[in-house]
Amino acid sequence: MISKIAAQRLLARNTFGSLLNSSRKSFLRFSSASVAGNTDGARLVSLNLFTKNDCSLCEKAKFVLKTIEADNMKDKILGDKNIEINYIDITKEENKKWFDAYCFDIPVLHVDNSFKTKSTKFMHQLDYNEVIKSINEI
């Protein structure tokens, strides 16, 4: 019998990617930077998820990120990198600029780094393998 955690990982890896329309998958490159060094020698990659309440795609995106975080802690799937996940609620007053930018596109994930001149942005849905690939390219 498959464990609950294994079932969740399988769901995040396969179901979300296969259920979502691949033609809607998009990611754009843009300039940004925000990766810091870590005291244990690992590089810290900042994942900024722009979200809001009552957003089913946002919940799926959060699940994918939490699964990646758990898999990395267990199996070091990201090599020498650790991730820091930041959730930005675009409906809060202090995040108005993000609401204006993404009100019809959430969830949006920024994979930020300081080792390249470009960062990666995913919109509408997250694919487990694509996010890992993006992080590992840093």
WOSUL-V489278 format. One line per field, one symbol per residue. phi: phi as a letter, one per 40 degrees, with the letter a starting at -180 (. if undefined). A space follows every 50 residues. Layout:
BEGIN
phi: ???
END
This chain:
BEGIN
phi: .ccccccccccccbcccccccccccaabcacaaabbcbccgccbbcbbbc aacfbcccccccccccccccccccbfcbgcbbbbcbbbccccdcbdcccc cbdbbccbbbccabcbcbbbbbbgabbdccccdccccc
END
